[in-house]
Amino acid sequence: MRQGTIIIAATTLLILSFVAGCNPSVTPDPPPSSSENFMTGSVRLGPDEFGNPVPPTAGIVVTVSNSTTSYKDTTDSSGVWIIYDLPAGVYKIYTEYFGFHGDTVGQMGVSMSNIQYVGAGGYIVGGLGLWRDLASTMITRIDPTIKWSYLTKDTYPYEIVDSVPRLILSVKTRNVTRWSYTVYISTSPNDDCSQAEYKLPLSAEPSLDGTFQIEFSETPYSDLKRKYGDQVKIMQFYVHVRPKDHGMFNPATQTREVRCVDQLSVPFKFKN
């Protein structure tokens, strides 16, 4: 149960800021008189499907209901709602917004239950949070290239004894903040990443134009070579870069990833 705070004869209301200080506090307009009964709170939208912050949104419908009656209000441009003339009782608060979900992926909206309102003055509830699913379209381009590194003997004469291809990925993203990703390498363009040959979680912060680069050492080549032998140099592989929710905004979705999509199943070979 989420708890609220009762304030008697309130003249100015300070809405509790949203999770983890992500958004500044907002102050709604005070009620017309201190004798009125009212409940107030805020709705905050978590980062959009590309991981970018969403400003407070007006027009989100909030429903406050008891066992017999429902009361509705819409948020203002600060994301604040307020309902006057509430009788004492036990209430449930619910909100939903198209394209967003509650604390659990697939959950339509978000609610607070068993709000005990004694009917005297104002009642401030905490912020309601709605979250948008990450989208595969967060990644718009993946360009793989191969850079060769040469291994030499440890003693003189330092002759070259082997050459190792290193994979470099240039990635274009719609996100403009530091975000988490997982790189998958598979042998099929239609693989949904569940059967990937190689997996690497990482964090990256794109430049202002939305690009970042991932440069591997001898892995994943060495790992794949142990499985496929020298054939690995001429085999066709496919790389995916899958955005992952790192949970900075919503810990309940920390392990969430978008699915691998065919249009971003980019082919490459270690050696042509």
C-alpha positions as CSV (number, residue, x, y, z in Angstrom):
1,M,0.0,0.0,0.0
2,R,1.3,3.5,-0.8
3,Q,0.7,6.0,1.9
4,G,-0.4,9.6,1.7
5,T,-0.2,12.5,4.1
6,I,-3.1,14.4,5.7
7,I,-2.8,18.2,5.8
8,I,-5.4,20.3,7.7
9,A,-6.3,23.8,6.4
10,A,-3.7,23.7,3.8
11,T,-3.1,26.9,1.8
12,T,-0.2,25.7,-0.3
13,L,0.3,22.1,-1.3
14,L,3.7,20.6,-2.3
15,I,3.3,17.6,-4.4
16,L,5.8,14.9,-3.6
17,S,8.3,14.7,-6.4
18,F,8.4,11.6,-8.6
19,V,10.7,8.7,-8.1
20,A,14.4,9.1,-7.2
21,G,14.4,12.8,-7.8
22,C,14.0,12.4,-11.6
23,N,11.5,15.3,-11.8
24,P,11.3,18.6,-9.8
25,S,8.6,19.1,-7.3
26,V,5.5,20.9,-8.5
27,T,3.0,23.0,-6.5
28,P,-0.7,22.9,-7.6
29,D,-3.1,25.8,-7.2
30,P,-4.5,26.0,-3.6
31,P,-8.1,25.1,-3.1
32,P,-10.6,28.0,-3.0
33,S,-11.0,27.7,0.8
34,S,-9.2,25.9,3.6
35,S,-12.5,24.3,4.7
36,E,-13.0,22.2,1.5
37,N,-12.2,18.6,1.3
38,F,-9.9,17.6,-1.5
39,M,-7.3,15.0,-2.7
40,T,-4.4,15.9,-5.0
41,G,-1.4,14.3,-6.5
42,S,0.6,14.1,-9.7
43,V,1.2,11.8,-12.7
44,R,4.7,11.4,-14.2
45,L,5.5,9.6,-17.4
46,G,8.8,7.7,-17.4
47,P,11.3,7.8,-20.2
48,D,9.9,7.3,-23.7
49,E,10.6,4.2,-25.8
50,F,14.0,5.7,-26.8
51,G,15.0,6.3,-23.2
52,N,14.6,10.0,-23.3
53,P,12.9,12.0,-20.5
54,V,9.2,12.9,-21.0
55,P,8.0,16.3,-19.6
56,P,4.9,16.6,-17.4
57,T,1.8,15.9,-19.5
58,A,-1.6,17.6,-19.4
59,G,-4.9,15.8,-20.0
60,I,-4.2,12.4,-18.2
61,V,-7.4,11.2,-16.6
62,V,-7.2,10.3,-12.9
63,T,-10.1,8.4,-11.3
64,V,-10.6,8.5,-7.5
65,S,-13.3,6.0,-6.4
66,N,-14.9,4.5,-3.3
67,S,-17.3,1.7,-3.1
68,T,-20.2,3.7,-4.6
69,T,-18.9,6.8,-6.5
70,S,-16.1,7.7,-8.9
71,Y,-14.6,11.2,-9.2
72,K,-12.4,12.2,-12.2
73,D,-9.9,15.0,-13.0
74,T,-7.3,15.5,-15.7
75,T,-3.7,16.6,-15.1
76,D,-2.6,20.1,-15.8
77,S,0.6,21.1,-17.7
78,S,2.6,20.3,-14.5
79,G,1.1,16.8,-14.3
80,V,-1.0,17.7,-11.2
81,W,-4.6,16.7,-10.6
82,I,-6.9,17.8,-7.7
83,I,-10.5,16.7,-6.8
84,Y,-12.6,18.7,-4.4
85,D,-15.6,17.9,-2.1
86,L,-14.6,14.3,-1.3
87,P,-16.5,12.7,1.5
88,A,-14.6,10.7,4.1
89,G,-14.0,7.1,3.0
90,V,-11.6,4.5,1.6
91,Y,-10.5,5.3,-1.9
92,K,-8.7,3.8,-4.9
93,I,-6.8,6.0,-7.3
94,Y,-6.2,4.9,-10.9
95,T,-4.8,6.3,-14.0
96,E,-3.8,5.1,-17.5
97,Y,-2.4,6.7,-20.6
98,F,-2.3,5.4,-24.1
99,G,1.1,3.9,-25.0
100,F,2.3,3.6,-21.4
101,H,2.1,0.9,-18.7
102,G,2.2,0.5,-15.0
103,D,5.0,-0.9,-12.8
104,T,4.7,-4.3,-14.6
105,V,5.2,-4.7,-18.3
106,G,1.8,-5.4,-19.9
107,Q,-0.1,-3.7,-17.1
108,M,-2.5,-1.2,-18.5
109,G,-2.4,1.4,-15.8
110,V,-1.3,2.1,-12.3
111,S,-3.2,2.5,-9.1
112,M,-3.1,3.2,-5.3
113,S,-5.5,1.3,-3.1
114,N,-6.9,1.6,0.4
115,I,-6.4,5.3,0.7
116,Q,-7.9,6.3,4.0
117,Y,-9.3,9.8,3.8
118,V,-10.9,11.3,6.9
119,G,-12.6,14.1,5.1
120,A,-10.9,17.0,6.8
121,G,-8.8,19.4,4.7
122,G,-6.5,18.2,2.0
123,Y,-4.9,14.8,1.3
124,I,-1.7,14.7,-0.8
125,V,-0.8,11.4,-2.4
126,G,2.5,10.4,-3.9
127,G,3.2,10.5,-7.6
128,L,1.8,7.9,-9.9
129,G,4.3,6.6,-12.5
130,L,3.6,5.3,-16.0
131,W,6.3,3.8,-18.2
132,R,6.7,3.3,-21.9
133,D,8.1,0.1,-23.4
134,L,11.5,0.3,-25.0
135,A,11.3,0.0,-28.8
136,S,13.4,-1.9,-31.2
137,T,13.4,1.3,-33.4
138,M,15.6,2.9,-30.7
139,I,18.5,1.5,-32.9
140,T,18.3,2.7,-36.4
141,R,21.6,1.5,-37.9
142,I,24.5,-0.9,-37.1
143,D,27.6,-0.9,-39.3
144,P,30.1,-3.7,-38.5
145,T,33.7,-3.5,-39.6
146,I,36.7,-5.8,-39.0
147,K,40.1,-4.6,-37.8
148,W,43.0,-7.0,-37.8
149,S,45.4,-7.2,-34.9
150,Y,48.8,-9.0,-35.2
151,L,50.3,-11.2,-32.5
152,T,54.0,-11.5,-32.2
153,K,56.4,-13.8,-30.3
154,D,57.3,-12.7,-26.8
155,T,61.1,-13.0,-27.5
156,Y,63.4,-11.6,-30.2
157,P,63.0,-11.8,-33.1
158,Y,59.5,-10.5,-32.7
159,E,57.9,-12.3,-35.6
160,I,54.2,-12.2,-36.4
161,V,52.8,-15.6,-35.4
162,D,49.1,-14.9,-35.8
163,S,46.5,-12.4,-36.8
164,V,43.2,-11.8,-35.0
165,P,40.1,-10.0,-36.5
166,R,38.5,-7.5,-34.1
167,L,34.9,-6.6,-34.5
168,I,34.0,-2.9,-34.4
169,L,30.3,-1.8,-34.4
170,S,29.2,1.7,-35.3
171,V,25.7,2.2,-33.9
172,K,23.1,4.9,-34.5
173,T,20.4,5.4,-31.9
174,R,17.5,7.7,-31.2
175,N,18.5,7.8,-27.6
176,V,20.5,10.8,-26.4
177,T,21.4,9.7,-22.9
178,R,23.6,6.9,-21.4
179,W,21.8,3.6,-21.8
180,S,22.3,-0.1,-21.5
181,Y,22.5,-2.5,-24.5
182,T,23.2,-6.1,-25.2
183,V,25.1,-7.2,-28.3
184,Y,24.1,-10.6,-29.8
185,I,25.9,-12.5,-32.5
186,S,24.1,-15.4,-34.2
187,T,24.4,-17.6,-37.3
188,S,20.8,-16.9,-38.5
189,P,19.2,-13.7,-39.7
190,N,15.9,-14.8,-38.2
191,D,17.2,-15.7,-34.8
192,D,15.3,-13.9,-32.0
193,C,18.6,-13.8,-30.0
194,S,17.4,-16.8,-27.8
195,Q,19.9,-19.0,-29.7
196,A,22.7,-16.4,-30.0
197,E,26.3,-17.7,-30.2
198,Y,27.6,-14.7,-28.3
199,K,26.2,-12.2,-25.8
200,L,27.7,-9.1,-24.3
201,P,25.9,-6.6,-22.0
202,L,27.3,-3.1,-22.1
203,S,26.6,0.6,-21.4
204,A,27.1,3.4,-23.9
205,E,26.6,7.1,-24.1
206,P,26.0,8.3,-27.7
207,S,27.5,11.6,-29.0
208,L,25.2,14.5,-29.9
209,D,24.3,13.0,-33.2
210,G,23.2,9.7,-31.6
211,T,26.1,7.5,-32.6
212,F,28.4,5.4,-30.5
213,Q,31.1,2.8,-31.2
214,I,31.7,-0.6,-29.7
215,E,35.2,-2.1,-30.3
216,F,35.8,-5.7,-29.2
217,S,39.2,-7.2,-28.3
218,E,39.9,-10.7,-29.6
219,T,36.5,-11.8,-28.4
220,P,34.0,-12.8,-29.7
221,Y,36.3,-14.2,-32.5
222,S,38.3,-16.4,-30.1
223,D,35.2,-17.8,-28.5
224,L,33.6,-18.6,-31.8
225,K,36.8,-20.1,-33.2
226,R,36.9,-22.6,-30.3
227,K,33.5,-23.8,-31.5
228,Y,33.8,-23.7,-35.3
229,G,37.6,-23.9,-35.8
230,D,39.1,-22.1,-38.8
231,Q,35.7,-22.1,-40.5
232,V,34.8,-19.1,-38.3
233,K,36.8,-16.8,-40.6
234,I,34.5,-17.4,-43.6
235,M,31.2,-18.1,-41.8
236,Q,28.3,-15.7,-42.1
237,F,27.3,-14.1,-38.8
238,Y,24.6,-11.6,-37.9
239,V,24.8,-9.0,-35.2
240,H,22.0,-7.4,-33.1
241,V,22.2,-4.6,-30.7
242,R,19.3,-4.8,-28.3
243,P,18.3,-1.9,-26.0
244,K,17.9,-2.8,-22.4
245,D,16.1,-1.0,-19.5
246,H,18.8,-0.4,-17.0
247,G,16.3,0.3,-14.2
248,M,17.5,3.8,-13.4
249,F,14.0,5.1,-13.7
250,N,12.0,2.1,-12.9
251,P,13.7,-0.8,-10.9
252,A,10.8,-3.1,-11.6
253,T,11.8,-3.3,-15.3
254,Q,15.5,-3.5,-14.8
255,T,16.0,-6.8,-16.8
256,R,13.6,-5.8,-19.6
257,E,15.0,-5.9,-23.2
258,V,13.3,-5.3,-26.5
259,R,13.2,-8.2,-28.9
260,C,15.8,-8.7,-31.7
261,V,14.2,-7.6,-35.0
262,D,15.0,-8.9,-38.5
263,Q,15.6,-5.5,-40.1
264,L,18.5,-4.9,-37.7
265,S,20.0,-8.4,-38.1
266,V,23.1,-7.1,-39.8
267,P,25.4,-9.6,-41.6
268,F,29.2,-9.7,-41.3
269,K,32.1,-12.0,-41.8
270,F,35.4,-12.0,-39.9
271,K,37.2,-12.5,-43.3
272,N,35.9,-12.2,-46.8
